[in-house]
Amino acid sequence: MRFGEMVIILFIIALALATIWGPKSKKSRLIYSLIALYVVTVAQIIVEDCRWQMIPCYAASVILTVCIIFRKHEKKPHSNNRRKWIAWLWTTMLFFYASVMVALPLLLPVFKFNQPQGLYPVGTTVYHFIDHERPDEYSEDPTDHRELMVQLWYPSEPEMGEEAAPYIRNVAAITQGLEQALSFPAWTLSHLGLVETHAYSNARLSSMEQKYPILIFSHGMTGFRNQNTFQIEELTSHGYIVVGIDHAYDAAATVYPDGREVLINKQQLSGFEALDEHMTLWTQDVSFILDRLEQLNGQDEQDRFTGRLDLERIGMFGHSYGGATAAQMLLKDSRIKAALNMDGTLYGDPMPSSGPNKPYLQMNGEKSIDKSNFDNSLDQAMAQSGHTREYYQEFWEETVRRRMNALQGGGYTMTIPHTSHMSYTDFHLFSPLLPNPGENPRSVHRIINEVSLAFFDQYLKGTRNNAMDELSKKYPDIDLVQD
C-alpha cells in the first residue's frame, strides 16, 4: 500500500467514526474535514495516480458526503439505547467496508523493487529489430518478416532529475496477453503500469569502463522481457549490459513502435516432440540478436553502444522455456560462454551425456523437482490434457535424464527451499497471495541475485574465482553443488 493510499484510508475511517459517534451539533467541523478529505484524495491521485483497487475508498468519500450533508442536528446525540444501537450497527458496517478498503490495495499492491546493490545506476532503452532473412510464420502476409522488440539495461550516468522508467510500458497489451494465456482477468493487473523501476530511460552509458560484458535474457512461455526485473537491475548495477528479448507470439504481448500489438498465439504446444521442434524459433531469435549486437557495437545510431559492447564475454540466462533456450545456446552458439537456466525443462536438441562443456547453472524450484508433488498433480493434468499416467511418467523420467546430462562435466545445480516455478520471476511480488507457504519472495530474490552474480562474475568476467563455493557455505539450505 502506498503512502497516499494509507493516508486516505485512515482519514476516511476517522471521519466515518466522527460522523457516527460525534455530536451532531458539530456538523460544520465534519464539513471542513470532508473538504480536507477531498483535497487529500485529489493530491493522492495527482501524485500517485488512481487505480481500481482504490474505488471503494473513493466511493466512501461520496457516501460520507451524502451522510454529512443530510445529517440532522440534535443537541443530545445517542441519548437513548436505540440510538446507540444504531451507531454500533453503523460501526459494524464500517468495519466490514474498511476491511475491503484495506484488503484490495494490500492484496494487489503497487510494489517496489529492491534497490540494486551494485555501483552503477541503471539505464534502459528499447530497440526494434527486423530479421529480413526469416519470414513471419504466424503472419497471413507472406512478405512479413520476423520482428523482435529488445530492451537493453546498462550501467549508466543519469542526469539530475531524470525519472525512473515504468516496469511495463504497454500494460494493457501485456495484461490482455496474460488473460488469454492464463485466463486471468486483465483488469485485475492494470495497476502494474504504476510500478516503477530503478532504471532511467535513455540515460548515458557509464564511462567507468571501456566495454561491458553482455547477458542475454529470455522469458518463459507467456512471459515478457521485463518479468525478471528484480534480477536484471541487480546484474546491470554490477557492470553488465542485459539484453531482454520479447519472443513474439510466445510472449504475453509484443508491441511494436508503430502501435501494432501481437498477443500470444494460443497454439497447443505440449510434450517433448513439439517443444523440441519449437525451440529452433527461439534459438534463431537469440542468434539474430547476437548478430545485431555486433552491428550495434560497430555503429549505434544512438551513438551509445558503439565500441562499448564486450562481444568476447557474452552469457545468457532465462526462465522456464527461456532457461532451456539459454542451455541450447550454450550448445549451438560459440558466442555464449556461460548459461543460467531457471527452472526450465531442457527442451531442444539432446544435451550430450558429457554435458555442455561450458559453465552451466541449473536453478530449480523445490516443487518442480519433487516427484511426490508431480504425482499429486497427475489426475488434474490427465483430465485437462487427455494423456495417460504412463505418458506423464515417461515425461518425468526424460526430464530427469536431460537435467542430469546437462550437469555432467562440472555443471552447478541449486534448489531454494519452498520455491516453485514462478518463484524465479517477479510474479510473486504481484500479490502476497501468490508465494508458497514458507516462501519470502524478497529473500528468494536476494539469493537468486547473489548466485547469478557470482556465477557470471566467476565464469564470464573471470573474477571472484571461489564465489560459488563461498555461497554454498553461506547458504547451506539452497543445495548449491557442482557435479
C-alpha positions in Angstrom: 0.0 0.0 0.0 1.4 3.4 -1.0 1.7 6.3 1.5 -1.1 8.4 -0.1 -3.5 5.4 -0.1 -2.8 4.7 3.5 -3.5 8.3 4.5 -6.8 8.4 2.6 -8.0 5.1 4.2 -7.1 6.3 7.7 -8.8 9.7 7.0 -12.0 8.0 5.8 -12.2 5.7 8.9 -11.6 8.6 11.3 -14.2 10.8 9.6 -16.7 8.0 9.4 -16.3 7.3 13.2 -16.7 11.0 13.9 -19.8 11.1 11.8 -21.3 8.1 13.6 -20.4 8.9 17.2 -19.6 12.7 17.2 -22.0 15.4 18.4 -24.5 16.2 15.6 -24.2 19.9 16.6 -20.7 19.9 15.2 -21.7 19.5 11.6 -19.5 22.3 10.4 -16.4 20.6 11.6 -17.4 17.5 9.7 -17.8 19.5 6.5 -14.4 21.1 6.9 -12.9 17.6 7.5 -14.8 16.4 4.4 -13.2 19.2 2.3 -9.8 18.2 3.6 -10.5 14.6 2.6 -11.2 15.7 -0.9 -8.1 17.8 -1.0 -6.0 14.8 0.2 -7.7 12.5 -2.3 -7.0 14.8 -5.3 -3.4 15.2 -4.2 -3.1 11.4 -3.9 -4.5 10.9 -7.4 -2.1 13.6 -8.9 1.0 12.3 -7.1 0.4 8.5 -7.1 -2.3 8.2 -9.8 -5.5 6.3 -9.3 -6.2 2.6 -9.6 -9.3 0.4 -9.4 -8.3 -1.1 -6.1 -9.0 2.3 -4.5 -12.6 2.6 -5.9 -14.1 1.6 -2.5 -12.1 4.4 -0.9 -13.2 7.0 -3.5 -16.8 5.7 -3.1 -16.6 6.1 0.6 -15.8 9.8 0.2 -19.1 10.2 -1.8 -21.1 8.2 0.8 -19.7 10.3 3.6 -20.6 13.5 1.7 -24.2 12.4 1.5 -24.3 11.3 5.2 -22.8 14.6 6.4 -24.9 16.9 4.2 -28.2 15.2 5.3 -27.2 14.8 8.9 -29.8 16.2 11.3 -29.0 18.5 14.2 -29.6 17.1 17.7 -28.2 18.6 20.9 -28.0 15.3 22.7 -26.8 12.6 20.4 -27.3 8.9 21.2 -29.3 9.8 24.4 -31.0 6.5 24.4 -30.2 2.8 23.8 -31.9 2.8 20.4 -29.6 5.5 19.0 -26.5 3.8 20.5 -27.6 0.5 18.9 -27.9 2.3 15.5 -24.4 3.8 16.0 -23.0 0.3 16.7 -24.7 -1.1 13.7 -23.1 1.6 11.5 -19.7 0.9 13.2 -20.0 -2.7 12.3 -20.8 -1.9 8.7 -17.9 0.4 8.7 -15.6 -2.3 9.9 -16.5 -4.6 7.1 -16.3 -1.9 4.5 -13.0 -0.7 5.8 -11.7 -4.3 5.5 -12.4 -4.2 1.8 -10.8 -0.7 1.5 -7.6 -2.1 3.2 -7.6 -5.5 1.6 -7.7 -4.5 -2.1 -4.6 -2.3 -2.2 -2.7 -4.7 0.1 -3.5 -7.8 -1.9 -2.8 -6.2 -5.2 -0.1 -3.7 -4.3 1.9 -1.2 -6.4 5.1 -2.9 -5.2 8.6 -1.6 -5.3 11.7 -3.4 -6.4 14.6 -3.6 -4.0 17.4 -1.1 -4.6 20.2 -2.6 -6.7 23.3 -3.2 -4.7 25.9 -2.5 -7.4 28.0 0.6 -8.1 26.3 1.6 -11.3 23.0 3.4 -11.8 20.8 1.5 -14.3 19.8 2.9 -17.7 17.5 1.3 -20.2 16.5 1.7 -23.9 14.4 -0.3 -26.4 15.2 -1.4 -29.9 13.0 -2.8 -32.7 14.8 -5.3 -34.9 13.6 -7.0 -38.1 15.1 -10.2 -39.4 14.8 -10.0 -43.1 16.2 -13.5 -43.5 13.3 -15.1 -41.8 9.6 -14.8 -42.7 7.0 -14.3 -40.0 5.5 -17.7 -39.9 2.5 -16.6 -37.9 1.5 -13.7 -40.3 -1.0 -14.1 -43.0 1.1 -11.7 -45.2 3.9 -13.8 -46.9 6.0 -10.6 -47.2 6.2 -10.1 -43.4 9.4 -10.9 -41.6 10.2 -11.9 -38.0 10.1 -8.8 -35.8 11.5 -8.6 -32.3 11.4 -6.0 -29.5 14.5 -5.9 -27.4 15.2 -3.9 -24.3 18.7 -3.2 -23.0 19.6 -2.4 -19.4 23.1 -1.0 -19.0 25.4 0.8 -16.5 24.5 4.5 -16.8 25.2 8.1 -15.9 21.7 9.6 -15.4 21.3 13.3 -15.4 19.9 15.1 -12.4 16.1 15.0 -12.4 15.6 12.1 -14.8 12.6 9.9 -13.9 12.6 6.2 -13.4 11.3 4.0 -16.3 8.0 2.2 -15.8 8.0 -1.5 -15.1 5.7 -2.3 -18.0 5.4 0.2 -20.9 2.4 -1.3 -22.6 0.5 -2.7 -19.6 -2.9 -3.0 -21.4 -1.4 -5.3 -24.1 0.6 -7.3 -21.6 -2.3 -7.9 -19.2 -4.5 -8.8 -22.2 -2.0 -11.4 -23.3 -1.7 -12.8 -19.8 -5.5 -13.1 -19.7 -5.6 -15.1 -22.9 -2.8 -17.4 -21.7 -3.7 -17.8 -18.1 -7.4 -17.0 -18.0 -6.6 -14.2 -15.5 -8.8 -11.1 -15.9 -6.7 -8.3 -17.5 -8.2 -5.5 -15.5 -7.0 -7.0 -12.2 -3.4 -6.4 -13.1 -3.8 -2.9 -14.7 -2.1 -1.3 -11.7 1.2 -2.9 -12.8 1.5 0.1 -15.1 2.1 2.2 -12.0 5.0 0.1 -10.8 8.3 2.0 -11.2 11.8 0.6 -11.6 15.3 1.8 -10.8 16.2 2.3 -14.4 16.4 5.6 -16.3 15.2 5.7 -19.8 17.8 6.5 -22.5 20.4 7.6 -19.9 24.0 7.9 -21.0 26.2 4.7 -20.9 28.6 4.9 -18.0 32.1 5.9 -18.8 33.7 4.0 -15.9 34.6 1.0 -18.2 35.6 0.9 -21.8 33.5 -2.2 -22.5 30.8 -4.1 -20.6 30.1 -7.9 -20.8 26.7 -8.9 -22.1 23.9 -11.1 -20.7 21.0 -12.2 -22.9 17.7 -12.8 -21.1 14.8 -14.9 -22.4 11.4 -15.0 -20.7 9.3 -18.1 -20.3 6.3 -19.0 -22.4 3.5 -16.4 -21.8 6.1 -14.2 -20.1 7.6 -10.9 -21.2 11.0 -9.3 -21.3 10.6 -7.4 -18.0 9.4 -10.4 -16.0 12.7 -10.7 -14.1 13.4 -7.0 -13.4 14.4 -7.8 -9.8 17.4 -9.8 -11.3 18.1 -7.7 -14.4 18.6 -4.5 -12.5 20.9 -6.1 -9.9 23.1 -7.7 -12.6 23.2 -4.4 -14.5 24.2 -2.4 -11.4 27.3 -4.7 -11.2 28.5 -3.8 -14.6 26.6 -6.0 -17.1 24.6 -5.0 -20.1 21.5 -7.1 -20.1 19.5 -7.7 -23.3 15.9 -8.8 -22.8 14.0 -10.3 -25.8 10.3 -10.4 -26.4 9.9 -13.7 -28.4 6.9 -12.5 -30.5 3.8 -14.8 -30.4 5.1 -16.7 -27.4 5.4 -13.6 -25.2 2.3 -12.4 -23.4 2.3 -9.5 -25.9 4.7 -7.7 -28.2 4.1 -4.0 -29.0 5.9 -2.5 -32.0 6.9 1.2 -32.3 4.0 1.9 -34.8 1.5 0.6 -32.2 0.9 -2.8 -33.6 0.2 -5.4 -30.9 1.0 -9.1 -31.3 -0.6 -11.1 -28.5 0.4 -14.6 -27.5 -0.5 -17.3 -30.1 -2.5 -19.9 -28.2 -1.1 -22.9 -30.0 -1.2 -26.1 -28.1 2.4 -27.0 -27.7 3.0 -29.9 -25.3 5.3 -32.8 -25.0 9.0 -33.1 -25.9 8.5 -33.5 -29.7 6.5 -30.3 -30.2 8.5 -28.2 -27.8 11.9 -29.6 -29.0 11.0 -28.6 -32.5 9.7 -25.1 -31.5 13.0 -24.4 -29.8 14.5 -23.6 -33.2 12.5 -20.4 -33.4 13.8 -19.1 -30.1 17.4 -20.0 -30.7 17.3 -18.3 -34.1 15.9 -15.3 -32.3 18.8 -15.2 -29.9 21.4 -15.8 -32.7 19.8 -13.0 -34.7 20.0 -10.6 -31.7 23.7 -11.5 -31.2 24.3 -10.6 -34.8 22.5 -7.2 -34.3 24.6 -6.6 -31.2 27.7 -7.0 -33.3 26.3 -4.4 -35.7 25.3 -2.2 -32.8 28.9 -2.4 -31.5 30.1 -1.3 -34.9 27.7 1.6 -35.3 24.9 2.5 -33.0 22.6 5.1 -34.5 22.0 6.4 -30.9 25.8 6.5 -30.5 25.5 4.9 -27.1 26.9 1.4 -27.6 29.4 1.9 -30.5 32.6 0.1 -29.4 31.3 -0.4 -25.9 30.0 -4.0 -26.0 32.4 -6.7 -24.9 31.5 -9.3 -27.5 34.1 -11.8 -26.1 32.2 -12.1 -22.8 28.6 -13.0 -23.5 26.4 -15.1 -21.2 22.7 -16.0 -21.2 20.1 -16.6 -18.6 16.4 -17.3 -18.8 13.3 -18.7 -17.0 11.3 -21.8 -18.0 11.4 -22.1 -21.8 13.8 -19.2 -21.9 16.1 -21.1 -19.5 16.0 -24.1 -21.9 16.9 -21.6 -24.6 19.9 -20.5 -22.7 21.1 -24.1 -22.4 20.6 -24.6 -26.1 22.5 -21.5 -27.0 25.4 -22.8 -24.9 25.5 -25.8 -27.2 24.7 -24.1 -30.5 26.4 -20.7 -30.5 30.1 -20.3 -29.6 29.4 -16.7 -28.6 27.6 -17.8 -25.5 30.3 -18.6 -22.9 28.1 -19.4 -19.8 24.4 -20.1 -19.2 21.9 -20.0 -16.3 18.7 -21.9 -16.6 16.0 -21.0 -14.0 13.6 -24.0 -13.6 13.4 -24.7 -17.4 12.8 -28.2 -18.7 15.5 -28.9 -21.2 13.7 -28.8 -24.5 15.6 -28.7 -27.8 18.4 -30.8 -29.2 19.7 -33.5 -26.8 22.3 -32.5 -24.3 25.5 -34.6 -24.7 25.9 -37.2 -22.0 29.2 -35.4 -21.1 27.4 -32.1 -20.6 27.7 -28.8 -22.4 31.5 -28.5 -21.7 30.9 -24.8 -20.7 29.9 -23.2 -17.4 26.2 -24.1 -16.7 24.0 -23.4 -13.7 20.6 -25.0 -13.2 18.3 -23.4 -10.7 15.3 -25.5 -9.6 12.0 -24.8 -7.9 11.7 -27.2 -5.0 8.2 -28.2 -6.1 9.4 -28.6 -9.7 11.8 -31.4 -8.9 9.6 -33.0 -6.2 8.3 -36.3 -7.6 5.6 -36.6 -5.0 4.3 -33.1 -6.0 4.4 -34.2 -9.6 2.4 -37.4 -8.8 -0.2 -35.5 -6.9 -0.9 -33.2 -9.9 -1.3 -36.1 -12.4 -5.1 -36.5 -12.0 -5.8 -32.9 -12.9 -3.2 -32.9 -15.7 -4.7 -36.1 -17.2 -8.2 -34.6 -17.0 -7.1 -31.5 -18.8 -4.9 -33.0 -21.5 -6.3 -36.5 -22.1 -2.8 -38.0 -21.8 -2.3 -41.2 -19.8 -0.4 -41.7 -16.5 2.2 -43.6 -18.4 2.7 -40.6 -20.7 3.5 -38.3 -17.8 5.7 -40.9 -16.0 7.8 -41.1 -19.2 7.8 -37.3 -19.4 9.2 -37.1 -15.8 11.9 -39.7 -16.5 13.0 -37.9 -19.7 13.1 -34.6 -17.8 15.3 -36.0 -15.1 17.6 -37.7 -17.7 18.1 -34.4 -19.6 18.7 -32.5 -16.5 21.3 -34.9 -15.3 23.1 -34.9 -18.7 23.3 -31.1 -18.6 25.0 -31.1 -15.2 27.8 -33.5 -16.3 31.3 -32.2 -16.5 31.1 -29.6 -13.8 27.6 -28.1 -14.0 26.0 -26.4 -11.0 22.6 -27.1 -9.6 20.7 -25.1 -6.9 17.3 -25.6 -5.2 15.9 -22.9 -2.9 13.5 -24.3 -0.2 9.8 -23.5 -0.5 10.1 -22.4 -4.2 8.1 -23.2 -7.2 8.3 -22.4 -10.9 7.2 -18.8 -10.7 9.4 -18.0 -7.7 12.2 -17.3 -10.2 10.4 -14.3 -11.6 8.8 -11.1 -10.4 5.4 -12.7 -10.3 5.3 -13.5 -6.6 5.6 -9.7 -5.9 2.3 -9.1 -7.6 0.3 -10.3 -4.6 1.0 -11.7 -1.1 -1.4 -14.5 -2.0 0.9 -15.9 -4.7 4.0 -17.1 -2.7 4.2 -20.7 -1.5 3.9 -21.5 2.2 7.2 -20.6 3.9 8.4 -18.6 0.9 9.6 -15.0 1.3 9.9 -13.6 -2.3 12.3 -10.9 -1.3 14.7 -13.4 0.4 14.4 -15.8 -2.6 15.2 -12.9 -5.0 18.2 -11.9 -2.9 19.6 -15.5 -3.1 18.9 -15.7 -6.8 20.7 -12.4 -7.4 23.7 -13.4 -5.3 24.2 -16.7 -7.0 23.5 -15.3 -10.5 26.1 -12.5 -10.0 28.7 -14.9 -8.5 28.2 -17.4 -11.4 28.7 -14.8 -14.2 31.4 -12.9 -12.3 33.4 -16.2 -11.9 32.9 -17.6 -15.4 32.3 -14.6 -17.6 34.3 -11.7 -16.0 36.9 -14.1 -14.6 36.8 -12.6 -11.2 35.8 -13.9 -7.8 37.1 -17.4 -8.5 35.7 -19.0 -5.4 32.4 -17.1 -5.4 30.2 -20.2 -5.9 31.9 -22.2 -3.2 31.6 -19.3 -0.8 27.9 -19.0 -1.5 27.3 -22.7 -1.0 28.8 -22.3 2.5 26.8 -19.1 3.2 23.5 -20.7 2.2 23.7 -24.4 3.1 20.0 -24.8 2.7 19.9 -24.0 -1.0 21.8 -27.1 -2.0 24.2 -25.4 -4.4 26.5 -28.1 -5.6 28.8 -28.7 -8.6 28.7 -32.1 -10.4 
